[in-house]
Structure formats: structure tokens, C-alpha cells
Amino acid sequence: MNGHRPNIVLILVDDLGWVDVSYSGSTFYETPHIDALATRGLRFSQAYAAAPVCSPSRAALMSGKYPARVGITNWIGGHTVGSLSDVPYFHGLPINEYSLAAALRDGGYRTWHVGKWHLGDGQCGPEAHGFEVIIGGGAQGSPSTYFSPYSLPPLADGPDGEYLTDRLTDEAVALITEYDGDAPFFLNLWHYGVHTPIQAPEHLVAHFRQKAQRLGIDTEAIEEGEAFPAWHVRGVRVRRRTMQSDPTYAAMVASLDASVGRVMEALRRTGRLDNTLIVFTSDNGGLATAEGSPTCNAPLAEGKGWMEDGGVRVPLAISWPRKLRPGDTDLLTTTPDLYPTLLAAAQVDGDSRQHVDGVDILALVEQSAPDRGPIFWHYPHYSNQGGTPGAAVREGRWKLIRWFEDGHEALYDLENDIGESIDLADEHAEIRIHLAGLLDAWSVDVQALVPRTNPMWAPEMHRRGFEKPPWNGIPT
């Protein structure tokens, strides 16, 4: 049976936006290898991360559950308050979660993790969740530098100046090339790029600097907006990038693209490419409003840390030449779906041991199913990028966002308004009420924690342009 089961390679990029790849519309970034992978497989145009920041989405991927059900709703280490207090969350993937890697290991797969983890260490680390070989896998969310020495334990430093994306790719390629076992393998390649700090090899930066000059877009392309609502960045304003033009960010994307090409070539050289299921995706949307605002997610609104689609819609391509027919699909999907999808492809019944929120999206595509049902988000925190606590639901073409500061709900028709610029909550009150009901019922089901009014809200905050909401944070 093992000879017919696919190897699985899961490539997760950090902070890569929906339009940060050429096949989704970028004309400045260059992603020929990612495009080739997507062309060989299924391209999901309506794929979403389970959260607008990293750790919750990673927890959802490993568990098959929504982040609120797992209890990881913020990036691990984050703590923010504004007019609302923060809510507690787990700072590691609980050991009772039967992870994707554990299920595959128990199903006869060799399991390897390379790169970022950011789901805790010790009893919450990758070694506790089913991975047999671990390269990197620390609790740290981002490197202090992409050039060795990284100071990124437990990953050993490489030669001075070695680029981190190249190093992780070297490790992944070596695992593929040197493996001579009969059992199929699961390679979990989680890159740190394109997370800050925005750094890349100079020859790649120079290429995109020249390209920006040729295109006439070598400008700052930043618009200053409203004040941040979170206390820890009070006095700072949101800074939105209006076009993709940052040469260093483009170089980081190019480096990741080269990594995908090298992994595919290693699979090809070893005769494994046709029977390897490759997933390429991101943990949240592109960073577009703060911390240098290196990318632009237009036509989507906002970016990482926001409930709008720029914060949660991500690229997703799945290639499996032996089984999948290439093509495009607009099937709605979210991060927890990858858990049952990969287990089904591997012929592993791991999801029978626990509740799973995701569904097998490859089965739905094969059945030409029109819908996978509604998907949900719960992010009860202020983000570092300007977003405020909220929750959302999407069903079909409609998306409802509820902001916890004042209880306001907005309704968007994403089929006709991809940029979420026209609030139709009043015009389509019946749809708003229906979606709000779905969101309320789901919130109860996952035991979602909702932030309450901050009792330390100080009068001096008013002088800084902040308003204290009258709402107590409890949905009605």
C-alpha cells in the first residue's frame, strides 16, 4: 500500500500575501517556480488563513481545528490592549492535540520538520507533536537577521553570511535526496521568510531595484493613515503601501521561489515528483500597513493583522500529478481543511480520534461540490499592524465582520466588491442577520473569548484621538 501513498511536502511561507505571487496577479515580484507548481496542480482562488497572524493559523493547520477551539488566538508572545482588554490564550500547541504529524507518523510516514515552529517549545515543541527529524523548530517567531550567525536556537549557525532561506532549503533538499526508505515521508517546510526583518541577498535586491527604476515605481508608495488603536503603539500612525515596489521584499519572494524550485528538482531527481503531494500556502496575508509596510495586497483591503481579506486571503496551490488534474477552483477553503485533506490523501484515519473543523477539499473538488459551508475567524486582539479585535464569517459571496470595540457589523459582497469598500449591512439586513446568527452559534460552539472594556482606559487617551466605546464587548 505504501507504494501508492504519496509523499507529502507542505511549504508554508510566513506573511506571503494573496497577490505576492505572479499567478495571482503580481507584476513586480517574480515567482516562476511557484507558478510552475501551481500550473501542475490545483489553484485555489478563495483560500483563507484561519487567522490574520501566524501562530493561530499554524495551530489550525496542525490540529484541523479553528484557532479559537484550540485556544491559540494570537501570535505567541503577543499582548495588546486598547479601549478593550486583552483575552488569554495558550502559548503553545497543547500536547493533547493529535497533530497532523503525529497522525501521519502513526500511519507509517516518516515525519520531518524544517524551519519555523512558533507553537511553543518543550512539551509543545515539534518533537512532542509527532516529528521524528527536526531542523530548527524553535519557539522564536522570527530571526533577528536572515544572515548567519542567526542566533535562532536550536538551529545551528551556518557560515558567516549564509542566507536563512537558502539554509532551510539545503536541509530540506538533503532530507529528500538522502532518504532511501520504503515508507512515504512528510516534509513540513515552514520558512521564516517573508517575515520581518526585510533582508535579502544584495544581488537579488539590485535586480529588483533596477526593475523598479525601469517601471518608474521606485518611490516610497506609502500613505499615512489613522492612529493605531493599541496602547503599545499609541502616537504611531498606520502607513499603507499603495503598490508593490519594495526591491528587498521582492528579493525575499524571489529567494522563496528559488527554494520551491530546488525542492521540486530534488523530488524530480529522486523519481518522487509524480507521487508527491505538494502544498504551497501562507499563514496570513501580506504585511501592508506597518513595520515598513513592505507589500501591497490590492485589490484586497488592508493586510496582516486585519480582518479584511488582505489579512486572511492567501495563495494555495496543491500539486499531485499522479492523482490531481490541474486547474483552477473557487471552492472556499480555510487552513483547518488541510488536516483532513492530507490525512485522506495519505489513507490515514487520524481525524477519527478528535473533533476536526476542516473538510477534505480534494474530495469536494473531485465531486464538483459547490460549497464547503461557511468559514469563520475569531481574532480578539489588537494587532501590531493596526487591526482591532473582531470576528468574521464568510458564506458563499457574503462576508460579515463584527468589530468588538463597538459591536458594529459590516456586510460585504466579495463577488462584486473584492476590496470590501461598500458596506451592505443595511441594504441586505436579512443576510446580515443570518450571518450574525451563524457567527454567534459558532462562537458558542468553539467557546470563543470576547474582550471586555479596558478598566484602565485613561482620560489622556482621549487627547490622543482615541474614543472609549460604550459597548461592553459582549455580543447581543
N, C-alpha and C positions, 0 to 999 in steps of 0.2 A: 504493500500500500504506500510506503514512504516514497517510492519512486514516482508516484503520481501526485503526491502532495507538493505544493510549491514551496520553495524558499521564500522568505518574506524579508523585504528591505523597506524599512519605514524611515523616510527622510523628513525630519521636522526642522523647519527653519524658524528662527526667533524674530518676530516682528516683521515678517515679509508681508506686504500689502497685496490686496487682490490684483491691482494693476501694476505690481512691481515686476511682472514677467511679460515678455513680449507677446505671448499667445493670448494674454488677457488685455492687451492694448497699450503697453508701454512702448514708446518710440525712442526713448533716450537710453534706457537700460538695455543690455544685450544678453539674452538667455537662450542661445541656440540649443544647448544640450537639454535644458528643461523643456523647451519647445518640442524637441525630438522625442523625449519621454512622453510628453502629453499627446503627441501625434500618434504614438504607438498604442495609446490606451484610451481610457475614458476621461473626458474633461468635464468637470462639474462646475457649471457657471453659478450655481446657487448654493455654494458650500460655505458653512459658517463655523468659526471657532466657538467653543462653548462659553467663552468669556473674552472681554476686551483686554485682558492682561494674561501673563504667561502661566503661572503655577496652576490656576484653576483649570485651564484648558488641558494642561499636561495630566492633571489628576483625572479629568474626564476621559482622556484617551486611555490611560492605564486601567481605569475601573469600568468603563462603559456607562458611567452614571453622570448626571448633571453635577456640576461643582457644588451646588447648594446641598445636594443629598450626601455627598462625600464630606462636606464641611470645610472645604478649601475654597473660599470665595475671593481671596485677594492674592496678589503675588506674595510669596512667603518672605516675611520681613517687613512688609508694608504696614504702616499705621498712619491714618489721616483722620482729621476732624475738621469740621467747618460749622455751619449752623446746626448740623446733625452730629451726634456722637458716632464713633466707630462701633462695629459689631465684632465679636470674637470669631476666630476661625482657627482651624487646625494648621499647625506649622510643619506638617509632614504628612505624607500619604499613610493613613492608618494601616497597621500590619494586618488587620482583619479584611482588608480589601483583597479579593482574589484577582490579582493583576493579570493583564494581558500576557506578560512574560511568564508568570507562574503557570497560567493555563496552557500556554504553548510548551513550556518545559515539561509539564506533566503529561502532555500529549505526545511527547517524543521528539520535540525540537531541541536543538542546541540554541541557547539564547545568549546574545552578545549586546552589550550596551557601550556606545561610544559617544562621548561628549557631555553636554549639559544634562543635569537632572533637575535640580531646584525643587525637589519634592521632599526635602529633609535628608538627614543622614542617620547613621546608626541603625536603629530598628525601622527607620523609614527610608533607608537608602536603597539603591538598586539591588544590592546583594540580598536584601530582605524581601525583595519582590520578584524573585524568580530568575534573575540574570546570573549566568554562570561565569561569563567573562565580562569584566568591567574595565573600561579605559576612560578615565575622567570620572564622571558621575558624582561630583561633589555637590554640596548644598548651595554653593555660591551661584547667584543668578546671572552674573556677567563677569567678564575678565576686567582687570584694571588696565590691561593692554592686550592687543592682539599679536604682539611680537614678543617672542621669548627673550628673557625669562618672564613667564606668565604670572607666577605666584598664584596658581589656581589648583590647590591641592584637591584631590590626590593625584592629579595629572602631573607627571614629572616634566620639568622644563626641558626644552629641546636646545639645539644650538642657538646661540645668540642671533636674534633677528628672524628666526623661523616664524612663519605666519600661522596662526592658530587654525584657521580653516583648512590650510594645507596639511597641517599635522593630523587633524582628526580624519581627514581623507586618507592619508597614508596608513593610519591604523585600520580604517575600515577596509581598504583595499588589501592589506596584508591578511586580515582575517579571512576574506573571501578567497584569496589566492592560495593560502597555505592550508586551507581546510580540505581534508581528504576523507572525511567520514561519510557514512551512508545516510545518516539521519538528515532531514532538512534543517535549515537554520533560520533563525530570526535575528536580523541585524537591526538594532534600534539606533539609528544615527541621528543624534539630536545636536545640531550645530548651535554655536553661540551667535554667529552672525545671523542677521544684520543688526543685532542689538548694539546699543552704545557700549563703549566709545566708538565713534565712527572713524575707523582706521583701515587702511588697505595698502598693499604694495604700491610703491611710487610709480612703477611703470604702468600699472593699470589706472592709477589716478591721472597720470599725464595723458593717457589715451582719451579719457572722458573729459578732461579739462579742454583738450583740443576740440573734441566733438561739440562741447557746449559753445565754444567760440564760433565754430563753423555754423552752428544752428542759431547763433545770436541769442542764446539763453544764458549766457554767463553773467547773470545778475543775481542779487540776493533772493528775489522772488518770495519775500516774506511780508505778510501783513500783520500788524499788531492789532490784537482784539481786546476782549474784555479782561477784567481782573480775574485771577484764579480764585475759586471759592474756598480752597483748602487753607487752613491756617499756616501750614509749614511753608507755603509759598506766597503768603499774603504780600501784596505790593508788587508782585510779578504779573505780567500780562500774558495771555495766550498769544502765541506767534504762529500763524498758519502759513505753511508753504503753499504757493499758488501754482507751481508747476514742478515737474521732475527735472531737476537741473544740477543737483549736488554731485560733483565728479567723484568724491570719495565714497559716497553711498553707492553710486553706480558701480564703482570698482569692487565694493564688497559684494554686490549682487553678482558681478561677473565672476568673482572668486568662487562663490557658491555654485554658480552654473558650471564652472570647470570641475568642481567636486562631483556633481551629478554625472558629468561625462566620464570621469575617471572610474566611478563606481560601476556605471553601465559597461564600460570597456572591460573591467575586471570580470564581471559576470559573463561577458561575451567570450573572453579568452579562456575561461574555465568551462565553457559549454553550458552555462547555467541560465543564460539570459531568458530563453523562451519559457522556462518553467520557474521564473522568479516573479513573484507579485511585488511590484514596487509602488509604494505610496509616497507622493510628494505633496507636502502641505505646510501650513504655518500655524503658530499657536495663537495669533491675534493679528489685527490689522496693522498697517504701517504707521510709523511714528511721524505725525504730520503737524503737531500743534505745540510742541515743547522740546526741551533738551536738544536744541539745534534744529528741530523740525526738518530732518534730512530728506523726507519724501513727501509726495502729494498723492492722495488717494482719489482725486477727481476722476470720474463724475460722482463718486461716493462722498458722503458728508463726513467730516471730521476724521478721526483716526484712533490709534491705540489709546485705550483708557476711556473711550466714549461708547455709549450705547447705540449710536448711529452706525450705519453699515460700514463706514470707513474703519471702525474699531473692531468689527467682528466678521466681516466677509473676507474670505481668504481663498487663495488658489488651492485647488485639489485636483490632482491627476493620479489615476490608478492604472498601471500597466501590468498586464499578464498575458503575453502573446499566445500562450498555449490555450487560454480559456476565454479571454475577453476580446470582443470585437471592438476595434477603435471607433470613437465617435464622440459626440457632444451630448450632454444631458442637462436638463434644467431641473432635475429632481432635487428637492430641498433636502439638505443634509447638514448634520452638525457633528462635532467631534465625538461624542459618545457612540456614534454609529460605527466608528472604525473598529471598536472592540468586537461586537458580534460579527461584523463583516469579515474580519481577518480570521476569527476562530472558525467560521463556517468554511472559508476557503481552505483552511488547514485541516478540516474534518475533525475538529476538536470541540467537545461539548462542554467547554469550561463555563459558559454563562448559565448553565443549569444550577450552579452552586450558589448563585446570588442574584438579587434583583439587578436587571440591566435596563437602562433607559433607552439605549440605542437600538437600531434595527439594522438588519443586513441589507445594505443599499445595493449591493451587486445582485442580490436576488430580486429586488424590486425593479432594477433596470432590466434584468433578463425577462421578467414578467410584464414589462412595459406598464408597471403600476404608475398611475398618475400622481400619487401623493404618498408621503410617509407620515402625514399628520403634522400637527403644529410643533414648532420648536420654541424653546424658552431660554431666557437669560435672567440671571439674578446677580447684580453687582452692587452690593450695599455699601460701597466705599467711595470716597473721593479719590480720584486718580491723580498721579503726578503730571498728567497731561491736560488737565482742565475739566475732565468729566465729573459729573456729580452722581451720587448714589441713585440707582434706579433698577428697574426690571423691564423686561420686554417679552413679547410673544410675536411670532410670525406664523400665519396660516395662509397658504396659497400666496396671493399677491399682496395681502394686507399685513402690515406690521404696526403694532401698538407699543409705544414706550410710555412707561409710568415713571415719573421722577419723584423721588421720595421727599425732597425738600418741601414741596408744596402740594403734592398729590396730583399735579397736573398730568393729564394723559393726552398724547398726540397720536393721531392715526395717519398712516401713510400708505399710499397705493404704489408699491415699488415697481409695478409693471409700467406705470406711466410717469413715475416720479422717483427715479433711482437715487436722486440726490436728497430725498426726504426734505423737500423745501415747502411743501404745501400740506398743512395740517387739515385733515378732512374729518376731524372728530365730531364737529357739529353737523356737518353735511351728511355724514353717514353714522348717525348716533346708534342705530341698531347694530352695526358692525362693531363699533367701539364697545358697546355693552357686552356683546357676545365675546369679544376677545378679552375684555377685562374679566369676565366670568371665568374663562379658561385660565387666565393668569392667576386669579385668586385661588381656584381649585388646585392648580399645580403648586402654588406656593405653600398651601397647607400640606399637600402630599409630600413635598421634599423638606418640609419643616424649615422653610427659609426664614432667616433672621432679618428683621427690618430695623434700621437705625431710628433712634428716638432723638428728640430735640436735645441739643448740647446745653447742659445746665450752666456751663462756664461761658456762655455767649456774652461777650463783654461789650459795653457801650462804645468803646473806642473802635470796634469793628465797623460800626455804622459810619464813622468818619472816613473809613477806608473804602466806602462804597458798597458794603455788604448789607443785605437785608435779612433780618431774622424772620423765618417763616412762621405763620400762625399754626401750621399743621403739626401734629404730634408724632408723625411718622407711622401711624397705624392706618392701613388701608380700610376704607369703608365701602 
